[in-house]
Amino acid sequence: MITIIIPCLNERKNIDLIKKNITLFKKSNHLIVDGNSKDNSKVILKKKKINFIVTPASRGLQLRTGAEASNTKWLLFLHADTKLSKKNISEIYSFISSKSVFKIGFFKVRFRKKLLIANFISGWANLRTKIFKLPFGDQCLLISRQYYFKLGGHSKERVMEDIEFIMRVPKKNRFLLKSKVSTSFRRFEKNGILLQGIIHLICQLMFLLNLKKSLIYKVYYRYDK
């Protein structure tokens, strides 16, 4: 069995999408790890009978807490605004059945926004993932619970937790799956394509230079207020 772990913070608008993703699985557990949202989403989660727990708002902490609360052999880390398809589910079950206990899987990505620039950005993300086997959080992460904790799990940081974790996985154990998940274009729409692209680049460079995570967080979320 698999547990779908979804970190959330003020994701009220995506609760229906979360519900649809969960129902695609024939047999699974799910756990929403809410970062103490202020948009009344917890009330809606209760109403729709979606399992959730509450932690302080920190993506890394939320992911790790969800994994610690799970009791299944496999884990799927999924963003609230990422949409799964039947092809994704089929690949997930194939990966699990191949007994790849010490391997991780992740998907290609596309944006739901029908723009040429959105296609260009997702194309670059998929090329980067193919060449460097360096996926980001919106591409999902499929991993056995045993291997997740063997690698030390996610750090409790509020930012760059996905890159920090994936770089602890030997490159030979990272597998790009064939199908694509779709995700929102909301950060680019909110902050502008050029600005958001620059923010991503600066934060990645800051991470590689081993600068303080608190400083990276300030840069990454500067325009989210």
C-alpha positions in Angstrom: 0.0 0.0 0.0 1.0 3.6 -0.5 0.5 6.8 1.5 -0.1 10.1 -0.5 1.5 12.9 1.5 0.4 16.4 0.6 1.8 19.5 2.3 -0.6 22.4 2.3 -0.7 26.0 3.3 -3.8 28.1 2.5 -4.7 25.7 -0.3 -8.5 26.0 0.0 -8.9 26.4 -3.8 -7.1 23.1 -4.5 -9.0 20.9 -2.1 -11.3 19.5 -4.9 -8.1 18.7 -6.9 -6.6 17.0 -3.8 -9.8 14.9 -3.5 -9.7 13.9 -7.2 -6.1 12.8 -6.9 -6.8 10.7 -3.9 -9.7 8.9 -5.5 -7.6 7.9 -8.5 -5.9 5.3 -6.3 -7.7 1.9 -5.8 -6.1 1.3 -2.4 -4.1 3.9 -0.6 -3.8 6.0 2.5 -3.6 9.8 2.4 -2.4 12.5 4.7 -2.7 16.2 4.3 -0.1 18.0 6.4 -1.5 21.5 6.9 0.9 24.3 7.9 -1.8 25.9 10.1 -3.7 27.5 7.2 -5.6 30.7 7.7 -8.0 30.4 4.8 -10.6 28.0 6.5 -9.3 25.1 4.5 -9.1 22.9 7.6 -12.9 23.1 7.9 -13.4 22.1 4.3 -10.9 19.2 4.7 -13.0 17.9 7.6 -16.3 18.3 5.6 -14.9 16.3 2.7 -13.5 13.7 5.0 -9.9 14.2 4.0 -7.4 13.1 6.6 -5.1 15.8 7.8 -2.8 16.9 10.6 -1.5 20.3 11.5 2.1 21.4 11.9 4.0 24.7 11.9 4.3 26.1 8.3 7.5 24.6 6.9 7.5 22.5 3.8 10.4 20.3 4.9 8.8 19.7 8.4 5.4 19.0 6.9 6.8 16.4 4.5 8.8 14.7 7.2 6.0 14.7 9.6 3.7 13.1 7.1 6.3 10.4 6.4 6.7 9.8 10.2 2.9 9.5 10.6 2.6 6.9 7.7 2.6 3.2 8.1 2.8 1.9 4.5 5.6 0.5 2.5 5.6 3.3 -0.1 5.2 7.1 0.0 4.2 9.5 -2.7 4.9 13.2 -2.0 2.6 15.4 -4.0 2.0 19.1 -4.2 -1.5 20.4 -3.6 -1.7 22.1 -7.1 -0.3 19.1 -9.0 -2.8 17.0 -10.9 -2.3 13.3 -11.4 -3.6 11.2 -14.4 -4.5 7.6 -14.8 -1.2 7.1 -16.7 0.7 8.5 -13.6 -1.2 6.0 -11.4 -0.3 3.1 -13.7 3.3 4.0 -13.6 3.3 4.4 -9.8 1.9 0.8 -9.4 4.4 -0.5 -12.0 7.3 1.1 -10.1 6.1 -0.4 -6.9 5.6 -3.8 -8.3 9.2 -3.8 -9.7 10.4 -4.0 -6.1 12.5 -0.9 -6.5 12.8 -0.4 -2.8 16.1 1.5 -2.9 15.2 3.6 -5.9 13.1 6.8 -6.3 10.8 7.8 -9.1 9.5 11.2 -10.3 7.5 12.5 -13.3 8.0 14.8 -16.1 6.0 18.0 -15.7 3.8 20.3 -17.7 1.9 23.5 -16.8 -1.9 23.6 -17.2 -1.6 27.2 -18.5 -1.7 27.2 -22.3 1.1 29.6 -23.0 4.2 29.1 -25.2 6.5 30.4 -22.4 4.9 27.9 -20.0 5.7 25.1 -22.5 9.3 26.4 -22.8 9.8 26.5 -19.0 8.4 23.0 -18.5 10.4 21.7 -21.5 13.6 23.0 -19.8 12.6 21.5 -16.5 12.1 18.1 -18.2 15.4 18.4 -20.0 17.2 19.3 -16.7 15.6 16.3 -15.1 16.6 14.0 -17.9 20.2 15.1 -18.0 21.0 15.8 -14.3 18.2 13.7 -12.7 17.4 16.7 -10.6 13.6 17.0 -10.1 11.8 19.6 -8.1 8.9 19.0 -5.7 6.1 19.6 -8.2 7.3 16.5 -10.1 6.3 14.3 -7.2 8.5 11.9 -5.4 7.8 8.2 -5.2 9.9 6.3 -2.6 9.8 3.4 -0.2 9.4 4.4 3.4 12.4 2.3 4.3 14.6 4.1 1.8 13.2 7.5 2.8 14.4 7.2 6.3 17.6 5.4 5.4 18.4 8.6 3.5 17.5 10.7 6.6 14.2 12.1 5.3 13.5 15.7 4.4 15.2 18.4 6.4 12.9 20.6 8.5 13.8 23.7 6.4 11.1 25.9 4.9 12.7 26.1 1.5 14.8 24.1 -0.9 13.9 20.9 0.9 13.3 19.1 -2.3 16.8 19.7 -3.8 18.5 19.1 -0.5 16.8 15.7 -0.2 17.3 14.6 -3.8 21.0 15.4 -3.7 21.4 12.8 -1.0 20.1 10.1 -3.4 22.8 8.4 -5.5 22.2 9.4 -9.1 22.0 5.8 -10.2 18.9 5.4 -8.0 16.9 8.3 -9.4 14.4 7.3 -12.1 12.5 9.7 -14.4 9.1 8.1 -15.2 7.6 8.4 -18.7 4.3 10.3 -18.0 3.8 13.9 -17.1 2.0 15.4 -14.1 0.3 18.8 -14.6 0.8 21.7 -12.2 -0.3 25.3 -11.9 1.5 28.3 -13.3 0.5 30.4 -10.3 3.9 31.7 -9.1 4.9 32.8 -12.6 1.4 34.5 -13.0 1.7 36.2 -9.7 5.2 37.5 -9.8 5.8 37.7 -13.5 7.7 35.2 -15.6 11.0 37.0 -15.7 11.0 37.9 -12.0 10.0 34.4 -10.9 12.7 32.9 -13.2 15.3 35.1 -11.6 14.1 34.2 -8.1 14.5 30.5 -8.9 17.9 30.9 -10.3 19.2 33.1 -7.4 17.8 30.7 -4.8 19.4 27.7 -6.5 22.7 29.4 -6.6 22.4 30.4 -3.0 21.7 26.8 -2.1 24.7 25.5 -4.0 26.9 28.1 -2.3 25.6 26.8 1.0 24.2 30.1 2.2 21.8 30.2 5.1 18.4 28.7 4.5 16.8 31.7 6.3 18.3 34.0 3.7 17.1 31.8 0.8 13.6 31.8 2.3 13.5 35.6 2.4 14.4 35.8 -1.2 12.1 33.0 -2.4 9.0 34.3 -0.6 9.7 38.0 -0.8 6.9 38.7 -3.2 4.4 36.3 -1.7 2.9 38.8 0.7 
